[in-house]
Amino acid sequence: MSPTDLEEVRKAKAEWEKQLGAPRPGRFTTLSDMEVPLLSTPADLADSDFDYLRDLGFPGEYPYTRGVQRNMYRGKLWTMRQFAGFATAEETNARFKMLLQHGQTGLSTAFDMPTLMGYDADSPRSKGEIGKCGVAVSSLQDMERLYDGIPLGEVTTSMTINGPAIVLLAMYLAVAEKQGVPRENVRGTLQNDILKEYIAQKEWLFPVKPAVELVVDTIEYGSKYYPKWNTVSISGYHIREAGATAVQELAFTLADGLAYIDACIARGMSVDEFAPRLSFFFDVHNDFFEEVAKFRAARRLWARLMKDRYKAQDPRSWMLRTHAQTAGVSLTAQQPHNNIVRVAVQALAAVMGGTNSLHTNSMDETLSLPTDESVMIALRTQQIIAEESGVANIADPFGGSYFMESLTNRVERDAIDYIRRIDEMGGMVKAIERGFPQSEIANSAYHFQRQLEAKEKVTVGVNKYRIDEPKRIQTLTINREVERQQIQRLQALKSSRPAATHTAALQNVRESAQSGKNMVGPIIEAVKAYATLQEVCDTLRGVYGEYRETGSF
């Protein structure tokens, strides 16, 4: 389109908008408060430095705006990985097998709060929390029960754990070894993103520096011995759930990734040695177009950072591969059946954005852990999108849209500005110590809550279209017998394991931590000797200390 034609488009649009009159203020913005035009035209792209070949390109080619595979879902659908974990290892194992039987293509494991914080079931701190928000895992024995009858050489597994992630990874690798799975066939993902814990989720064990070093240990070990294992899933999900905007989620997540890369390089690793196995995890919120733009901008921005900043040569290092999960924070306890619709819209946005893996939330998750019925509806939601809607037939269906390309550009530009500010502070670790991302997220959460209270943003069933007498639905409850059973089993294990082997293994963990060795190998040997999760974590706490958050206001 010639400059003359573009000027005509601008004039015509201005006249058209003038005839419409002024729109209502405050409503027509994205969740990141970017103003949304009523109509996009070629002028929206001509006014930027957007170039179709440079910035859009083709699927499977740099800068991957349109996806990281050439044929996208026509070659292979995204992995359907429903999050599961509750009560005992046996009950979660049964849920895993049910989901696999009904078409799920990957496992995703949720652990209970004691496990997430590095405590055994028999710790006084665990009382009342065992098996409540995930499965209880205190030892290798629990991990063996959790994956009993599930071939770990054929099924990919994701484990959502961060502070004690290195210990749970050691248990998983020990189970795979017992099953006789060759190292090169062990596939899956460990969340293991400790930086976002200090930013948002607050489930930490150790001070920042040794905690990051443990992440680097897993990356280094996995790169050498487990070539198909993703040793860290750099997670924006919890950042978004804490109240961040889409732009903040993108920027802070990529900045966390840059911090891990810097730490690995400082260890002596080359970027192409480990970067191909880095993976990401994003939230999918309610603003459909902004979420699609976020995924597209994330891939493009990461590719440029890897190629330009770190001089990565392997195209796999440039690719941002991501899991996505629909937004738990958007689900409502009021009129919970509405959540089925929310999840469907969010899942469609993730697919349109080109996610590689997806979890769809269950409608009842604001009330309890999901029932079999609700988790089946969530899985069927993905399958209907994949098999009936036709959206998987074409790669990046919004590519070339004036609005989508301009929105992708704006999301990328604003994220770059945040990353620049973090770089000026000395990187993400320094920014966390200053409380910068924490304060930005808190401000965004407060602003959004004010918008809800003023009804500038609508949540159906909460601040509009309310029902005075809500309908009750069946929910899942965790029997207190789970706690008694788990403690009893753990105490029986402690009394039956070989004491000398167990003591020597923990001593090796302590000495290895004190001397700065890679900790994966020593921890694998400890869990094989049936040292428990807390025993290993307490040994590391004795060397590294514990993190104490300073207030940020």
C-alpha positions in Angstrom: 0.0 0.0 0.0 1.5 3.4 -1.0 1.9 6.3 1.4 -0.9 8.1 -0.4 -3.3 5.2 0.1 -2.3 5.0 3.8 -3.1 8.7 4.2 -6.5 8.1 2.7 -7.1 5.2 5.1 -6.2 7.5 8.0 -8.5 10.2 6.9 -11.4 7.9 6.3 -11.0 6.2 9.7 -10.8 9.6 11.4 -14.0 10.7 9.7 -15.8 7.4 10.5 -14.8 7.7 14.2 -15.9 11.3 14.3 -19.4 10.3 13.2 -19.6 7.6 15.9 -19.1 10.1 18.7 -17.0 9.5 21.9 -17.0 5.9 23.3 -17.7 5.2 26.9 -14.5 5.7 28.9 -12.8 2.9 30.8 -14.4 -0.1 29.3 -12.5 -0.6 26.1 -9.0 -1.6 27.2 -7.2 -4.9 27.6 -6.5 -6.3 31.0 -3.1 -4.6 30.8 -5.0 -1.3 30.3 -3.9 -0.8 26.7 -6.6 1.0 24.8 -8.3 -1.1 22.2 -9.3 0.6 18.9 -12.8 0.0 17.6 -11.3 -0.7 14.2 -7.8 -1.5 13.0 -6.5 -0.6 9.6 -3.2 -1.0 7.6 -2.2 2.4 9.1 -1.8 0.8 12.5 1.1 -1.3 11.2 2.4 1.4 8.9 2.9 3.7 11.8 5.3 1.2 13.5 8.5 -0.4 12.2 6.6 -3.7 11.7 7.9 -5.8 8.8 5.9 -8.8 7.6 8.9 -10.9 6.6 11.1 -9.9 9.5 8.5 -9.9 12.3 5.9 -12.4 11.1 7.6 -14.9 8.8 6.5 -18.5 8.8 5.7 -21.1 11.4 8.8 -23.1 12.5 11.2 -20.3 11.4 12.9 -17.4 13.3 11.5 -15.4 15.0 8.7 -18.0 15.6 5.9 -15.4 15.9 3.7 -17.9 14.2 4.7 -21.0 16.2 7.7 -23.2 16.7 6.6 -26.1 14.4 6.3 -25.7 10.7 3.0 -27.6 10.5 1.8 -26.8 14.0 -1.2 -28.8 15.1 -1.7 -30.5 11.7 1.5 -32.5 12.5 0.8 -33.0 16.2 -1.8 -31.7 18.5 -0.7 -29.8 21.7 -0.1 -32.1 24.7 -3.2 -32.3 26.8 -1.8 -32.4 30.3 -4.5 -32.2 33.0 -3.1 -31.2 36.5 -3.8 -34.0 39.0 -2.8 -34.8 42.6 -4.6 -35.3 45.8 -4.7 -37.5 48.9 -2.4 -40.5 48.6 -0.1 -41.7 45.8 -2.5 -44.6 45.1 -5.5 -42.3 44.6 -3.6 -39.9 42.3 -2.2 -42.9 40.4 -5.8 -44.0 39.8 -6.7 -40.5 38.5 -3.7 -40.5 36.2 -4.8 -43.9 34.7 -8.4 -42.7 34.3 -7.2 -39.5 32.4 -4.8 -41.5 30.2 -7.6 -43.9 29.4 -9.8 -41.1 28.2 -7.3 -39.4 25.9 -5.0 -37.3 28.0 -1.5 -37.3 26.4 0.7 -36.3 29.3 0.7 -36.3 33.1 1.0 -33.2 35.3 1.5 -33.8 39.1 0.3 -31.5 41.9 1.9 -31.9 45.3 0.5 -31.0 48.7 1.6 -28.1 50.7 4.0 -30.0 53.1 5.7 -31.5 50.0 6.0 -28.1 48.3 7.6 -26.7 51.4 10.0 -29.6 52.0 8.3 -31.2 55.0 7.4 -34.9 55.6 3.9 -36.0 56.5 4.9 -36.6 60.2 6.2 -33.1 60.7 4.1 -31.0 63.1 4.0 -28.3 60.4 2.2 -30.7 58.0 -0.8 -31.3 60.3 -4.1 -30.8 58.6 -2.5 -30.2 55.1 -1.6 -33.7 54.0 -3.0 -34.6 50.6 -5.3 -31.5 50.6 -4.0 -29.4 47.7 -2.0 -32.2 45.9 -0.5 -35.6 46.5 1.6 -36.3 49.6 5.1 -37.4 48.7 7.6 -37.9 51.6 9.9 -40.5 50.2 10.9 -42.6 47.2 8.4 -45.2 48.3 5.6 -42.7 47.7 7.0 -41.8 44.3 7.1 -45.5 43.4 3.4 -45.8 44.3 2.5 -42.6 42.4 3.8 -43.9 39.1 3.1 -47.6 39.6 2.1 -49.2 36.3 2.8 -46.0 34.3 5.6 -46.5 31.8 7.9 -43.5 32.3 9.7 -44.2 29.0 6.4 -43.7 27.1 4.5 -41.0 29.0 5.8 -37.5 29.6 5.4 -36.1 33.1 5.3 -32.6 34.5 5.9 -32.0 38.2 4.8 -28.7 39.7 7.3 -28.1 42.4 10.0 -25.5 43.0 11.7 -25.1 46.4 12.5 -28.9 46.9 12.4 -29.6 43.1 15.8 -31.1 43.0 14.7 -33.8 45.5 11.5 -34.7 43.7 13.5 -34.9 40.4 15.9 -37.3 42.1 13.0 -39.5 43.2 11.5 -39.5 39.7 14.8 -40.4 38.0 15.3 -43.2 40.6 11.8 -44.6 39.7 12.6 -44.4 36.0 15.8 -46.2 36.6 14.0 -48.9 38.6 11.6 -49.3 35.7 14.6 -49.9 33.4 14.0 -46.8 31.3 17.1 -45.7 29.4 18.1 -42.1 30.3 17.6 -40.9 26.8 14.0 -42.0 26.9 13.0 -40.2 30.1 10.8 -37.2 29.0 9.1 -34.6 31.0 9.3 -31.3 32.8 10.3 -30.1 36.2 8.8 -26.7 37.1 11.8 -25.8 39.3 11.5 -22.0 38.8 12.5 -20.6 42.2 12.7 -17.0 41.2 9.0 -16.6 40.6 8.5 -18.0 44.1 10.2 -14.9 45.6 8.1 -12.8 43.2 4.7 -14.3 43.5 3.9 -17.7 44.9 6.1 -17.5 48.1 6.9 -21.3 48.4 10.6 -21.0 49.0 13.1 -22.9 51.2 16.6 -21.4 50.8 18.1 -17.9 50.2 18.1 -16.8 46.6 21.7 -17.4 45.6 21.9 -21.1 46.7 18.4 -21.7 45.5 19.4 -20.5 42.0 22.5 -22.6 42.1 20.4 -25.7 42.8 18.3 -24.9 39.6 21.6 -24.6 37.7 22.6 -28.0 39.1 19.5 -29.6 37.6 20.1 -27.9 34.3 23.7 -29.0 34.2 22.9 -32.6 35.2 20.0 -32.9 32.8 22.0 -31.5 29.9 24.6 -34.2 30.4 22.5 -37.2 31.3 18.8 -36.7 30.4 18.7 -35.1 27.0 14.9 -35.1 26.7 14.1 -33.8 30.1 13.1 -30.1 30.6 14.9 -29.3 33.9 13.2 -25.9 34.4 9.8 -24.6 33.3 10.1 -20.8 33.6 6.7 -19.9 35.0 4.6 -16.8 34.4 1.5 -18.5 35.6 1.9 -17.7 39.3 3.0 -14.2 38.5 -0.2 -13.6 36.6 -2.3 -15.3 39.3 -0.8 -12.9 41.9 -2.3 -10.0 40.0 0.2 -9.1 37.2 -1.0 -7.9 33.8 -0.3 -9.9 30.7 2.6 -7.6 29.9 4.1 -7.9 33.4 3.7 -11.7 33.2 5.6 -11.9 30.0 8.3 -9.5 31.0 9.0 -10.9 34.4 8.9 -14.5 33.2 11.5 -13.8 30.4 13.6 -11.9 32.8 13.6 -14.9 35.1 14.8 -17.0 32.2 17.6 -14.6 31.4 18.7 -14.8 35.1 19.0 -18.6 34.8 20.9 -18.3 31.5 23.4 -15.9 33.1 23.8 -18.3 36.1 24.4 -21.3 33.7 27.0 -19.3 31.7 28.7 -18.2 34.9 28.9 -22.0 35.8 30.9 -22.5 32.6 28.2 -23.9 30.3 27.7 -22.7 26.7 24.2 -21.4 25.9 23.5 -24.0 23.2 24.4 -26.7 25.7 21.3 -26.1 27.8 19.0 -23.6 26.2 17.2 -26.0 23.9 15.7 -27.8 27.0 14.4 -24.6 28.7 10.6 -24.5 28.7 8.0 -21.9 29.8 4.6 -21.9 31.4 2.1 -19.1 30.9 -1.4 -18.2 32.3 -4.3 -17.8 29.9 -6.6 -15.1 31.2 -10.0 -13.7 30.0 -8.9 -11.1 27.4 -8.9 -13.3 24.4 -7.0 -11.2 21.9 -4.4 -10.0 24.4 -3.7 -13.6 25.4 -3.1 -14.6 21.8 -0.8 -11.6 21.3 1.1 -12.5 24.5 2.0 -15.9 23.2 3.1 -14.6 19.8 5.1 -11.8 21.4 6.7 -14.1 23.9 8.1 -16.4 21.1 9.4 -13.5 19.1 11.0 -11.6 22.0 12.7 -14.8 23.4 14.1 -15.7 20.0 15.6 -12.2 19.6 17.1 -12.2 23.1 18.7 -15.6 22.6 20.1 -14.8 19.2 21.2 -11.2 19.7 22.1 -11.0 23.4 23.5 -14.5 23.9 24.6 -15.3 20.4 23.0 -18.7 20.5 23.7 -20.6 17.3 21.3 -23.6 17.6 17.8 -22.7 16.3 16.4 -24.9 19.1 17.9 -22.3 21.6 15.8 -19.6 20.0 12.5 -21.5 20.3 10.2 -20.6 23.2 8.3 -23.8 23.9 5.4 -23.3 26.4 2.8 -25.1 28.5 -0.3 -23.1 29.3 -3.0 -23.3 31.9 -6.3 -21.5 32.0 -6.5 -18.8 34.7 -7.4 -20.2 38.1 -7.8 -16.7 39.4 -10.6 -16.0 36.9 -12.7 -18.9 38.3 -15.6 -18.0 40.6 -17.2 -19.8 43.5 -20.5 -18.0 42.5 -22.3 -19.8 39.6 -19.4 -22.3 39.1 -20.9 -23.7 35.9 -19.9 -20.4 34.3 -16.3 -21.5 34.7 -16.8 -24.1 32.0 -17.4 -21.3 29.5 -14.5 -19.2 30.8 -12.1 -22.2 30.5 -13.3 -22.9 27.0 -12.6 -19.3 25.9 -9.2 -19.3 27.6 -8.3 -22.7 26.1 -9.2 -21.5 22.6 -7.0 -18.4 23.1 -4.0 -20.6 24.1 -4.5 -22.7 21.0 -4.9 -19.7 18.8 -1.7 -18.4 20.4 0.2 -21.6 19.5 0.8 -23.3 22.9 2.6 -26.6 22.9 0.9 -28.0 25.9 -2.3 -27.1 27.8 -4.1 -27.7 31.1 -7.8 -26.7 31.3 -9.0 -25.9 34.8 -12.1 -27.7 36.2 -15.2 -25.7 37.1 -15.1 -26.6 40.8 -11.5 -25.6 41.6 -12.5 -22.5 43.6 -14.4 -24.9 46.0 -12.2 -27.9 46.2 -9.9 -30.2 44.3 -11.7 -31.3 41.1 -14.1 -34.2 41.0 -13.8 -37.0 38.4 -16.8 -35.4 36.5 -15.4 -31.9 36.5 -12.0 -32.9 35.4 -13.5 -35.0 32.6 -15.4 -31.9 31.3 -12.2 -29.9 31.4 -10.4 -32.6 29.3 -13.3 -32.9 26.9 -13.1 -29.1 26.4 -9.7 -29.5 24.9 -10.7 -32.5 22.8 -13.7 -30.6 21.4 -11.5 -27.7 20.4 -8.9 -30.1 18.9 -11.3 -32.4 17.1 -14.5 -30.5 16.3 -13.8 -26.8 16.0 -11.4 -26.8 13.0 -9.0 -24.3 14.6 -6.1 -26.8 14.6 -6.2 -27.0 10.8 -4.2 -23.8 10.2 -1.1 -22.3 11.9 -1.5 -18.9 13.5 -4.9 -18.1 12.1 -4.8 -14.5 13.3 -1.4 -13.8 11.5 -1.6 -10.7 9.4 -4.6 -9.3 11.2 -4.0 -5.5 11.5 -5.3 -5.6 15.1 -3.5 -8.8 16.1 -0.1 -7.7 14.7 -0.4 -4.2 16.2 -1.4 -5.7 19.6 1.5 -8.2 19.4 3.8 -5.3 18.7 2.5 -3.3 21.7 2.8 -6.3 24.1 6.3 -6.9 23.0 7.3 -3.3 23.2 6.0 -2.8 26.7 7.6 -6.1 27.8 10.9 -5.0 26.4 10.6 -1.8 28.5 10.2 -3.8 31.7 13.2 -6.0 30.8 15.3 -2.9 30.1 14.4 -1.5 33.6 15.3 -4.9 35.2 18.6 -5.0 33.3 19.4 -1.5 34.6 18.9 -2.8 38.2 21.5 -5.5 37.6 19.1 -8.3 36.6 16.2 -10.1 38.1 17.9 -11.3 41.3 18.7 -7.7 42.1 15.3 -6.5 41.1 13.7 -9.1 43.4 15.9 -8.0 46.3 14.7 -4.4 45.7 11.1 -5.6 45.6 10.5 -4.2 42.1 8.4 -7.0 40.5 6.6 -7.6 43.8 5.5 -4.0 44.0 4.5 -3.8 40.3 2.3 -6.9 40.7 0.7 -5.6 43.9 -0.1 -2.3 42.3 -1.7 -4.1 39.3 -3.7 -6.4 41.5 -5.0 -3.4 43.5 -5.9 -1.5 40.4 -7.8 -4.4 38.9 -9.7 -4.9 42.2 -10.7 -1.2 42.1 -12.0 -1.7 38.6 -14.1 -4.7 39.6 -15.6 -2.7 42.5 -16.4 0.2 40.3 -17.8 -2.3 37.7 -15.4 -0.9 35.1 -14.5 -4.6 34.6 -17.2 -7.2 34.8 -17.1 -10.7 36.3 -20.3 -12.4 35.4 -22.1 -13.7 38.5 -19.9 -11.7 40.9 -20.4 -8.0 40.2 -23.1 -8.4 37.5 -25.9 -10.9 36.8 -25.8 -12.2 40.3 -28.1 -15.0 41.7 -29.2 -14.6 45.3 -29.7 -18.4 46.0 -26.7 -20.2 44.5 -26.9 -23.8 43.3 -24.8 -26.2 45.3 -22.6 -28.7 43.4 -20.9 -31.9 44.6 -17.2 -31.4 45.6 -14.3 -33.6 46.4 -13.3 -34.0 50.1 -10.1 -35.5 51.5 -10.7 -37.9 54.3 -8.7 -37.3 57.5 -7.7 -41.0 57.3 -5.3 -40.0 54.5 -3.2 -38.1 57.1 -3.1 -41.1 59.5 -2.3 -43.5 56.8 0.5 -41.4 55.3 2.2 -40.9 58.7 1.9 -44.5 59.5 3.6 -45.6 56.3 6.4 -43.0 56.7 7.2 -44.2 60.2 7.2 -47.8 59.1 9.7 -46.9 56.3 12.0 -45.0 58.7 12.1 -48.0 61.1 12.9 -50.5 58.3 15.5 -48.8 56.1 19.2 -49.7 56.5 20.4 -47.1 59.0 24.1 -47.0 58.0 23.4 -46.5 54.3 20.8 -43.8 55.0 23.2 -41.9 57.4 26.1 -42.1 55.0 24.0 -40.8 52.1 22.8 -37.8 54.1 26.4 -37.1 55.2 27.4 -37.1 51.5 24.6 -34.6 50.7 25.9 -32.3 53.5 29.5 -32.5 52.4 28.7 -32.0 48.7 26.6 -28.9 49.5 29.4 -27.5 51.7 32.0 -28.0 48.9 29.8 -26.6 46.1 29.4 -29.8 44.1 26.5 -30.5 41.7 23.9 -31.8 44.1 21.7 -34.0 41.8 23.9 -37.1 42.0 24.3 -37.1 45.8 20.6 -36.5 46.3 19.7 -39.3 44.0 21.8 -41.7 46.1 20.2 -40.3 49.3 16.6 -40.9 48.1 17.6 -44.4 46.9 18.7 -45.0 50.5 15.1 -43.9 51.4 16.2 -40.6 53.0 13.0 -38.7 53.2 12.1 -35.3 51.5 12.4 -33.4 54.8 15.7 -35.1 55.8 17.3 -34.0 52.6 15.8 -30.5 52.7 16.8 -30.1 56.4 20.3 -31.2 55.5 20.4 -28.5 52.9 18.8 -25.9 55.2 21.6 -26.6 57.6 24.2 -25.6 55.0 22.4 -22.8 53.1 20.1 -21.4 55.7 16.5 -20.4 55.1 15.0 -17.4 53.2 13.2 -14.7 55.2 11.2 -12.2 53.1 11.6 -8.5 53.9 8.4 -6.4 53.7 7.6 -4.5 50.5 5.1 -1.7 50.6 
